[in-house]
Amino acid sequence: MNIFIDTEVMRFVTEKELRQEFEQLKREQPEEYAYTFEQYVQNCTSKNGTLEEI
């Protein structure tokens, strides 16, 4: 299981927690989050993202 650190609030996030957050966002805003979990992780860990994989 992957673990990430949210550099914006300095807290650890597990892959399971991140997946749950993504699924909730997809339910609430399906048109904005119309992509896969893997793409979501890529977006969150990209240059402008706030997650860093540990």
Rosetta blueprint (number, residue, H / E / L):
1 M L
2 N L
3 I E
4 F E
5 I E
6 D E
7 T L
8 E L
9 V L
10 M L
11 R E
12 F E
13 V E
14 T E
15 E H
16 K H
17 E H
18 L H
19 R H
20 Q H
21 E H
22 F H
23 E H
24 Q H
25 L H
26 K H
27 R H
28 E H
29 Q L
30 P L
31 E L
32 E L
33 Y L
34 A L
35 Y L
36 T L
37 F H
38 E H
39 Q H
40 Y H
41 V H
42 Q H
43 N H
44 C H
45 T H
46 S L
47 K L
48 N L
49 G L
50 T L
51 L E
52 E E
53 E E
54 I L
